Every structure is written in structure tokens, then in C-alpha cells.
Amino acid sequence: MARSLGLTAYRALARRAEAQTKEPFAPRPEGELLWLHAAEPGNVIALQDLAVRMCGARIGLHVLITLPDGDTAPPPLQQRPDVTIVQAPAPSEHPAAVAAFLDHWRPDACVWTWGALRPNLILETAQRQCPLILVDADTRGFDGRRDRWLPDLTRRLLSQFSAVMARSEAARRRLAQLGQPRDQIDLTDPLLAGGQALPYVDSDLSEMSATIGGRPVWFAAQVLPKEVPVVLSAHRKAMRLSHRLLLILHPAAPQDAGAAAALAAERDFSVLNWGNDGFPDESTQVLIADDTRDLGLFFRIAPVSFLGSSLIAGEGGCDPFDAAALGSAVLYGPKVRHFMPSYTRLAAAGAARIVNDADALGTAVSRLIAPDQAAAMAHAGWDVISKGAAVTDKITDLIQDILDTREAGK
């Protein structure tokens, strides 16, 4: 009786609310679709990372990521040509909105993170025979008013998940209090973003390494037009102590490459365009690289990288794990709201340093081009990247098994 009363009361309230009208759904990709729900504010990047890993592990898989309630400025997706990942708001709890969402996306499996369970959405998903797993459960995700006053409803929702993982012993105790059998709760590390090993062309890496030889080099990636003068001033300062220093400059938008090259030439740098002119020679001081597909190459080449879109308010920065995963020490500006948790982790480990202007950037580059300094930061970055790999692998394997079983049953 209590169980049905809790759910009945909740659904009565949900029906009173209007079926919120949101943006039209993006087209559903053909084939398998994995749905990841980011219930925890500020942790969307961890699911973006998991999405890319899953697409790499399973040919033909597409991923839908739904966002936390009220998240109006999530981190932008780092789209790559070999995967299809869609990011969209979750539906409201009105039955019509839930039905429309599930009718359109038809997910083959759902991974729900953290907590903040949505009764209508979860129960309707389970009723449609879509497997659900709960990962990275946290006490804060199960400390809402509904969890305290309607524990029977939370217990029913937990029973819909075929696997449950908690990020701490405290979270496991909380789930057990809510009725989840303790022996059915796996204790794992927190789900964290871990970066991706960006691709590169083997021959380019070999030839670039041979061409540069022993020259010191640093990379400025995703640089906005207003940041280009800062980067060039920093390069001039760093060259006073290392006159052979090479700067590889990657504009945030390809169409800005010409203006960046012109400004560098105006400041009396010897400039080369990677896409048009080929490999730098001993006289090249600034190499302009405008193709995002070459980021993996230059993060491997440069022991130190400044990550742009971080000195100017409004852009929110770019993912630092792309650099850290490839052994490059990270320098960044203060405007990195989209990726603040990632930068915080790297900075706390000594793998990243914040800079505020050209003088600070030039000083940091001068210090870090010393091999021992950059290597220490790169090692710290790798430790951060590696932490949490076990839980990501465990989730990936579990999803693979669920999708394989579902495919075999069709």
C-alpha cells in the first residue's frame, strides 16, 4: 500500500505540471544508441569522456548525453569525425514529455549517474525493456526531500537497475538504508574524466621529430584572436633565454590562421604555415597550424602546451586532458569554467599552472622547457589521467555485456 501511495502521489504532482516544451529533438542516429544521464551538476565532462571511450570500443555505437536539471551552459562537446554523440536536455517528468523522449530516442541501454532519480522517466524506461545501470552513486544524490519522505519510492526506483555502483562507502551505506541489498552495490572509485589519446599520422610525427631535433618547442592550442598578441609576446620573452625556441600556434578557428601569421610576421618573427609550407627549418620561429586534426601530433611533439580560449571571458576554456594524456605539461588562463574540475585536478597534482598575462606565460614557458621540469609535470598529469581508469573500464565492460545480450535476444 505505502509503495503505491508514494508513486501515486508523485505522479499526481507531475501531471499537474505542464509538459515543458523544449527544443525539437535532434535526429536519432541509425543503429545502437546508448543513453548516458549526467545527473550531477558539473560532472558532464566525465560522461563526455565515457561516451567517446564507448564509441571507440564498440563499432557503430552512438551516444545520447542528457544534462543535469537547470544546466544551461554545459561543456561543449569535442566532436570527432569517427563518433556520433548528441547532447540534449532531459525531458520533464510530465508523462507526455517522457513518452515523447523515449519514443524518439529508443535507447538500447541507459547509464544513470550520481542519483537524483526521476521516477516517471526511470519507470517508463524500464517498462520499455531498456536496461538501466546506476554508476557513481553519491550520498548527495540521495539526500533530497523525496528520498527522505518517500523512501519506498526510491526503493522501487533502485530495483529497476540491473547494476549499482557507489563512489564511496558512505554512498553504499545510504543506498543500503534506502533498501538496495548491500551485496548488490559495487564500491568503486569516482567516475572521472580521463582524456583521450588524440590520433596523429605516424610519418608526420617521425619527420617532425627529426626536423626539430634538439630544438626546444612549445604549443599554444585553441588560441583566440585576442589571445594571439599575448602568446606572441610570451614567445618573445621566452626566446631571450632560449633563442632557438619554436612556437607552434593553433588558432581556435581555422579562418583566423592568416591573421595570426600576419601579426607574427609584423612582429618580426620568421613564420611558416604548417598546412601550406610543410615542415619548419632552423630559422622558423612560429609555425601556424590551423587543422584541429593535428592536435594529437603537436601535443606529442611539445613538452609544454598553453591551452587557449582561457584568457578571455565567455569561451570557457578547452579540455586539458587532451594535452595531459599525451605527456604535455599544461599552462592555462583563468577563464576555464567549462572544464574547471579537470584543471583543478591537474593543478592540485602539479601537472598544470595558471597564467594571467604575457609576462607570466613567457616566464612559465622559459622554466618548463627545461626537460626535468616538463617531465615532472607530465608524470603528474599521467597520474591524474590514470586515476579512475579502473572504474571506467568496469563500466565499459558492463555496457558491452548488456548491449551484446540485448543484441543476441533480438
Beta strands, then each sheet from edge to edge (+ up, - down):
strand 1: 33-37
strand 2: 62-67
strand 3: 84-89
strand 4: 109-113
strand 5: 132-137
strand 6: 163-166
strand 7: 185-187
strand 8: 217-223
strand 9: 246-251
strand 10: 271-273
strand 11: 286-288
strand 12: 304-307
strand 13: 329-332
strand 14: 352-354
sheet 1: 3+ 2+ 1+ 4+ 5+ 6+ 7+
sheet 2: 10+ 11+ 9+ 8+ 12+ 13+ 14+
end
